[in-house]
Amino acid sequence: MDRFQITRIKPDSKRIWVEVTIAWEAQPFRDPLMALPTEEQLADIQIWCHEHACGRRMSFQQFVFRTEKELNMFMLRWA
């Protein structure tokens, strides 16, 4: 299982927005573009979100959640 770094963005929003990148300790790299997950990795996350009704993919590497509970469940699985 890949480890991802989950970073909150848009703190003033009513919903919880996060951005997904590859965790540094999972794959040391020097080029910042290498921190981006692949489309296959993000598709797996999107399928999991749909199956568990937990969050929604909004763009390439951004997901949005309605509640802290959804975010916590997501982080337990992917972070």
N, CA, C and O atoms as a GROMACS GRO file, in nm:
protein
  316
    1MET      N    1   0.084  -0.117   0.000
    1MET     CA    2   0.000   0.000   0.000
    1MET      C    3   0.089   0.124   0.000
    1MET      O    4   0.184   0.134   0.077
    2ASP      N    5   0.056   0.216  -0.087
    2ASP     CA    6   0.131   0.342  -0.092
    2ASP      C    7   0.091   0.431   0.024
    2ASP      O    8  -0.024   0.430   0.069
    3ARG      N    9   0.189   0.508   0.071
    3ARG     CA   10   0.161   0.606   0.177
    3ARG      C   11   0.156   0.744   0.114
    3ARG      O   12   0.240   0.781   0.033
    4PHE      N   13   0.054   0.818   0.153
    4PHE     CA   14   0.034   0.951   0.097
    4PHE      C   15   0.037   1.055   0.207
    4PHE      O   16   0.008   1.026   0.323
    5GLN      N   17   0.074   1.174   0.169
    5GLN     CA   18   0.069   1.288   0.260
    5GLN      C   19  -0.060   1.363   0.228
    5GLN      O   20  -0.085   1.398   0.112
    6ILE      N   21  -0.141   1.388   0.330
    6ILE     CA   22  -0.268   1.457   0.314
    6ILE      C   23  -0.253   1.598   0.370
    6ILE      O   24  -0.220   1.614   0.488
    7THR      N   25  -0.275   1.700   0.289
    7THR     CA   26  -0.257   1.838   0.330
    7THR      C   27  -0.389   1.913   0.314
    7THR      O   28  -0.450   1.910   0.208
    8ARG      N   29  -0.432   1.979   0.422
    8ARG     CA   30  -0.556   2.059   0.415
    8ARG      C   31  -0.531   2.185   0.332
    8ARG      O   32  -0.427   2.250   0.344
    9ILE      N   33  -0.630   2.217   0.249
    9ILE     CA   34  -0.627   2.342   0.173
    9ILE      C   35  -0.762   2.409   0.189
    9ILE      O   36  -0.856   2.346   0.238
   10LYS      N   37  -0.775   2.533   0.151
   10LYS     CA   38  -0.901   2.609   0.162
   10LYS      C   39  -0.958   2.604   0.303
   10LYS      O   40  -1.069   2.553   0.321
   11PRO      N   41  -0.888   2.654   0.404
   11PRO     CA   42  -0.934   2.643   0.543
   11PRO      C   43  -1.063   2.718   0.573
   11PRO      O   44  -1.129   2.687   0.672
   12ASP      N   45  -1.102   2.816   0.492
   12ASP     CA   46  -1.223   2.893   0.519
   12ASP      C   47  -1.348   2.832   0.459
   12ASP      O   48  -1.458   2.884   0.479
   13SER      N   49  -1.335   2.724   0.388
   13SER     CA   50  -1.448   2.660   0.323
   13SER      C   51  -1.536   2.585   0.424
   13SER      O   52  -1.488   2.544   0.529
   14LYS      N   53  -1.665   2.569   0.390
   14LYS     CA   54  -1.756   2.492   0.476
   14LYS      C   55  -1.721   2.344   0.472
   14LYS      O   56  -1.743   2.272   0.569
   15ARG      N   57  -1.668   2.301   0.361
   15ARG     CA   58  -1.627   2.161   0.348
   15ARG      C   59  -1.477   2.150   0.370
   15ARG      O   60  -1.405   2.250   0.371
   16ILE      N   61  -1.430   2.029   0.388
   16ILE     CA   62  -1.289   2.004   0.417
   16ILE      C   63  -1.219   1.963   0.287
   16ILE      O   64  -1.246   1.855   0.233
   17TRP      N   65  -1.131   2.048   0.238
   17TRP     CA   66  -1.056   2.021   0.116
   17TRP      C   67  -0.916   1.972   0.152
   17TRP      O   68  -0.852   2.029   0.240
   18VAL      N   69  -0.870   1.867   0.083
   18VAL     CA   70  -0.734   1.817   0.105
   18VAL      C   71  -0.666   1.793  -0.030
   18VAL      O   72  -0.732   1.777  -0.132
   19GLU      N   73  -0.535   1.792  -0.026
   19GLU     CA   74  -0.453   1.762  -0.143
   19GLU      C   75  -0.367   1.641  -0.109
   19GLU      O   76  -0.312   1.631   0.000
   20VAL      N   77  -0.356   1.549  -0.203
   20VAL     CA   78  -0.284   1.424  -0.183
   20VAL      C   79  -0.151   1.427  -0.257
   20VAL      O   80  -0.147   1.455  -0.377
   21THR      N   81  -0.042   1.400  -0.185
   21THR     CA   82   0.090   1.383  -0.248
   21THR      C   83   0.152   1.256  -0.191
   21THR      O   84   0.104   1.202  -0.092
   22ILE      N   85   0.258   1.211  -0.253
   22ILE     CA   86   0.327   1.091  -0.204
   22ILE      C   87   0.410   1.129  -0.082
   22ILE      O   88   0.480   1.230  -0.083
   23ALA      N   89   0.401   1.050   0.022
   23ALA     CA   90   0.475   1.079   0.145
   23ALA      C   91   0.624   1.070   0.119
   23ALA      O   92   0.671   0.979   0.050
   24TRP      N   93   0.698   1.164   0.175
   24TRP     CA   94   0.842   1.171   0.154
   24TRP      C   95   0.913   1.043   0.197
   24TRP      O   96   1.001   0.995   0.126
   25GLU      N   97   0.875   0.988   0.312
   25GLU     CA   98   0.944   0.868   0.361
   25GLU      C   99   0.913   0.745   0.278
   25GLU      O  100   0.986   0.646   0.283
   26ALA      N  101   0.804   0.749   0.200
   26ALA     CA  102   0.770   0.635   0.116
   26ALA      C  103   0.859   0.630  -0.008
   26ALA      O  104   0.890   0.522  -0.058
   27GLN      N  105   0.899   0.747  -0.057
   27GLN     CA  106   0.982   0.751  -0.177
   27GLN      C  107   1.064   0.879  -0.177
   27GLN      O  108   1.013   0.984  -0.219
   28PRO      N  109   1.187   0.874  -0.131
   28PRO     CA  110   1.268   0.996  -0.134
   28PRO      C  111   1.295   1.041  -0.277
   28PRO      O  112   1.334   0.960  -0.362
   29PHE      N  113   1.274   1.167  -0.303
   29PHE     CA  114   1.294   1.220  -0.438
   29PHE      C  115   1.342   1.364  -0.427
   29PHE      O  116   1.324   1.430  -0.325
   30ARG      N  117   1.402   1.411  -0.534
   30ARG     CA  118   1.453   1.548  -0.535
   30ARG      C  119   1.365   1.639  -0.621
   30ARG      O  120   1.354   1.758  -0.592
   31ASP      N  121   1.305   1.586  -0.724
   31ASP     CA  122   1.221   1.664  -0.813
   31ASP      C  123   1.080   1.676  -0.753
   31ASP      O  124   1.016   1.574  -0.730
   32PRO      N  125   1.030   1.798  -0.728
   32PRO     CA  126   0.898   1.814  -0.667
   32PRO      C  127   0.785   1.752  -0.748
   32PRO      O  128   0.683   1.713  -0.692
   33LEU      N  129   0.802   1.743  -0.880
   33LEU     CA  130   0.696   1.682  -0.962
   33LEU      C  131   0.683   1.532  -0.935
   33LEU      O  132   0.578   1.474  -0.962
   34MET      N  133   0.786   1.470  -0.881
   34MET     CA  134   0.778   1.328  -0.849
   34MET      C  135   0.691   1.303  -0.727
   34MET      O  136   0.657   1.188  -0.698
   35ALA      N  137   0.654   1.408  -0.655
   35ALA     CA  138   0.568   1.393  -0.537
   35ALA      C  139   0.422   1.374  -0.576
   35ALA      O  140   0.338   1.343  -0.491
   36LEU      N  141   0.391   1.392  -0.704
   36LEU     CA  142   0.254   1.376  -0.748
   36LEU      C  143   0.220   1.228  -0.765
   36LEU      O  144   0.297   1.153  -0.826
   37PRO      N  145   0.106   1.185  -0.711
   37PRO     CA  146   0.064   1.046  -0.733
   37PRO      C  147   0.028   1.024  -0.880
   37PRO      O  148   0.000   1.119  -0.952
   38THR      N  149   0.031   0.900  -0.922
   38THR     CA  150  -0.007   0.867  -1.059
   38THR      C  151  -0.158   0.863  -1.070
   38THR      O  152  -0.229   0.858  -0.969
   39GLU      N  153  -0.207   0.866  -1.192
   39GLU     CA  154  -0.351   0.859  -1.215
   39GLU      C  155  -0.407   0.726  -1.163
   39GLU      O  156  -0.519   0.722  -1.112
   40GLU      N  157  -0.330   0.618  -1.175
   40GLU     CA  158  -0.375   0.488  -1.126
   40GLU      C  159  -0.392   0.489  -0.973
   40GLU      O  160  -0.490   0.436  -0.921
   41GLN      N  161  -0.297   0.550  -0.904
   41GLN     CA  162  -0.306   0.559  -0.758
   41GLN      C  163  -0.428   0.640  -0.717
   41GLN      O  164  -0.501   0.602  -0.626
   42LEU      N  165  -0.450   0.752  -0.784
   42LEU     CA  166  -0.564   0.836  -0.750
   42LEU      C  167  -0.696   0.771  -0.788
   42LEU      O  168  -0.797   0.792  -0.721
   43ALA      N  169  -0.696   0.692  -0.895
   43ALA     CA  170  -0.818   0.619  -0.932
   43ALA      C  171  -0.854   0.517  -0.823
   43ALA      O  172  -0.972   0.500  -0.791
   44ASP      N  173  -0.754   0.450  -0.766
   44ASP     CA  174  -0.779   0.358  -0.655
   44ASP      C  175  -0.841   0.430  -0.536
   44ASP      O  176  -0.933   0.379  -0.472
   45ILE      N  177  -0.788   0.549  -0.505
   45ILE     CA  178  -0.842   0.628  -0.394
   45ILE      C  179  -0.986   0.670  -0.425
   45ILE      O  180  -1.072   0.664  -0.337
   46GLN      N  181  -1.011   0.711  -0.548
   46GLN     CA  182  -1.144   0.754  -0.588
   46GLN      C  183  -1.245   0.639  -0.577
   46GLN      O  184  -1.357   0.659  -0.531
   47ILE      N  185  -1.206   0.521  -0.619
   47ILE     CA  186  -1.294   0.404  -0.608
   47ILE      C  187  -1.324   0.375  -0.462
   47ILE      O  188  -1.439   0.349  -0.426
   48TRP      N  189  -1.222   0.380  -0.378
   48TRP     CA  190  -1.242   0.356  -0.235
   48TRP      C  191  -1.338   0.459  -0.176
   48TRP      O  192  -1.428   0.424  -0.099
   49CYS      N  193  -1.322   0.586  -0.212
   49CYS     CA  194  -1.410   0.692  -0.163
   49CYS      C  195  -1.555   0.666  -0.204
   49CYS      O  196  -1.647   0.683  -0.124
   50HIS      N  197  -1.574   0.623  -0.329
   50HIS     CA  198  -1.709   0.596  -0.377
   50HIS      C  199  -1.771   0.476  -0.304
   50HIS      O  200  -1.887   0.481  -0.264
   51GLU      N  201  -1.694   0.369  -0.288
   51GLU     CA  202  -1.745   0.249  -0.220
   51GLU      C  203  -1.782   0.274  -0.075
   51GLU      O  204  -1.876   0.213  -0.024
   52HIS      N  205  -1.711   0.363  -0.009
   52HIS     CA  206  -1.733   0.389   0.134
   52HIS      C  207  -1.810   0.519   0.161
   52HIS      O  208  -1.824   0.560   0.276
   53ALA      N  209  -1.858   0.584   0.054
   53ALA     CA  210  -1.932   0.711   0.066
   53ALA      C  211  -1.854   0.807   0.156
   53ALA      O  212  -1.908   0.866   0.249
   54CYS      N  213  -1.726   0.821   0.125
   54CYS     CA  214  -1.637   0.900   0.209
   54CYS      C  215  -1.558   0.997   0.122
   54CYS      O  216  -1.451   0.963   0.071
   55GLY      N  217  -1.610   1.117   0.104
   55GLY     CA  218  -1.540   1.217   0.028
   55GLY      C  219  -1.564   1.204  -0.121
   55GLY      O  220  -1.626   1.108  -0.168
   56ARG      N  221  -1.512   1.302  -0.195
   56ARG     CA  222  -1.529   1.306  -0.339
   56ARG      C  223  -1.405   1.369  -0.402
   56ARG      O  224  -1.350   1.466  -0.350
   57ARG      N  225  -1.363   1.312  -0.512
   57ARG     CA  226  -1.249   1.368  -0.586
   57ARG      C  227  -1.297   1.487  -0.667
   57ARG      O  228  -1.393   1.477  -0.744
   58MET      N  229  -1.230   1.601  -0.649
   58MET     CA  230  -1.273   1.723  -0.715
   58MET      C  231  -1.181   1.764  -0.830
   58MET      O  232  -1.226   1.830  -0.923
   59SER      N  233  -1.056   1.726  -0.825
   59SER     CA  234  -0.962   1.754  -0.933
   59SER      C  235  -0.854   1.647  -0.927
   59SER      O  236  -0.867   1.549  -0.853
   60PHE      N  237  -0.747   1.665  -1.003
   60PHE     CA  238  -0.646   1.560  -1.013
   60PHE      C  239  -0.604   1.503  -0.879
   60PHE      O  240  -0.608   1.381  -0.860
   61GLN      N  241  -0.565   1.587  -0.784
   61GLN     CA  242  -0.518   1.534  -0.656
   61GLN      C  243  -0.590   1.597  -0.537
   61GLN      O  244  -0.538   1.595  -0.426
   62GLN      N  245  -0.708   1.654  -0.559
   62GLN     CA  246  -0.782   1.717  -0.451
   62GLN      C  247  -0.911   1.641  -0.422
   62GLN      O  248  -0.983   1.600  -0.513
   63PHE      N  249  -0.937   1.625  -0.294
   63PHE     CA  250  -1.058   1.559  -0.248
   63PHE      C  251  -1.128   1.651  -0.150
   63PHE      O  252  -1.064   1.732  -0.084
   64VAL      N  253  -1.260   1.637  -0.140
   64VAL     CA  254  -1.336   1.720  -0.046
   64VAL      C  255  -1.422   1.628   0.040
   64VAL      O  256  -1.474   1.526  -0.007
   65PHE      N  257  -1.437   1.665   0.168
   65PHE     CA  258  -1.513   1.586   0.265
   65PHE      C  259  -1.615   1.674   0.334
   65PHE      O  260  -1.594   1.794   0.350
   66ARG      N  261  -1.728   1.614   0.373
   66ARG     CA  262  -1.833   1.689   0.441
   66ARG      C  263  -1.805   1.707   0.590
   66ARG      O  264  -1.840   1.809   0.649
   67THR      N  265  -1.742   1.605   0.651
   67THR     CA  266  -1.724   1.608   0.796
   67THR      C  267  -1.582   1.565   0.834
   67THR      O  268  -1.509   1.506   0.754
   68GLU      N  269  -1.546   1.597   0.957
   68GLU     CA  270  -1.417   1.552   1.011
   68GLU      C  271  -1.412   1.400   1.018
   68GLU      O  272  -1.306   1.340   1.000
   69LYS      N  273  -1.526   1.337   1.045
   69LYS     CA  274  -1.532   1.191   1.052
   69LYS      C  275  -1.491   1.128   0.918
   69LYS      O  276  -1.415   1.031   0.914
   70GLU      N  277  -1.542   1.183   0.809
   70GLU     CA  278  -1.504   1.133   0.676
   70GLU      C  279  -1.354   1.151   0.654
   70GLU      O  280  -1.286   1.060   0.605
   71LEU      N  281  -1.302   1.268   0.688
   71LEU     CA  282  -1.160   1.294   0.671
   71LEU      C  283  -1.076   1.197   0.754
   71LEU      O  284  -0.975   1.146   0.705
   72ASN      N  285  -1.116   1.172   0.877
   72ASN     CA  286  -1.042   1.079   0.963
   72ASN      C  287  -1.041   0.939   0.904
   72ASN      O  288  -0.938   0.872   0.906
   73MET      N  289  -1.155   0.894   0.853
   73MET     CA  290  -1.162   0.761   0.792
   73MET      C  291  -1.069   0.754   0.670
   73MET      O  292  -0.999   0.655   0.650
   74PHE      N  293  -1.068   0.859   0.589
   74PHE     CA  294  -0.982   0.867   0.472
   74PHE      C  295  -0.835   0.862   0.512
   74PHE      O  296  -0.756   0.789   0.451
   75MET      N  297  -0.800   0.938   0.614
   75MET     CA  298  -0.661   0.943   0.658
   75MET      C  299  -0.616   0.811   0.719
   75MET      O  300  -0.500   0.772   0.702
   76LEU      N  301  -0.705   0.742   0.789
   76LEU     CA  302  -0.668   0.611   0.844
   76LEU      C  303  -0.635   0.513   0.732
   76LEU      O  304  -0.548   0.427   0.749
   77ARG      N  305  -0.702   0.524   0.622
   77ARG     CA  306  -0.679   0.432   0.511
   77ARG      C  307  -0.559   0.471   0.425
   77ARG      O  308  -0.481   0.385   0.385
   78TRP      N  309  -0.542   0.601   0.398
   78TRP     CA  310  -0.446   0.642   0.295
   78TRP      C  311  -0.323   0.716   0.346
   78TRP      O  312  -0.225   0.726   0.273
   79ALA      N  313  -0.325   0.769   0.468
   79ALA     CA  314  -0.210   0.847   0.515
   79ALA      C  315  -0.109   0.760   0.589
   79ALA      O  316  -0.007   0.810   0.634
   0.00000   0.00000   0.00000
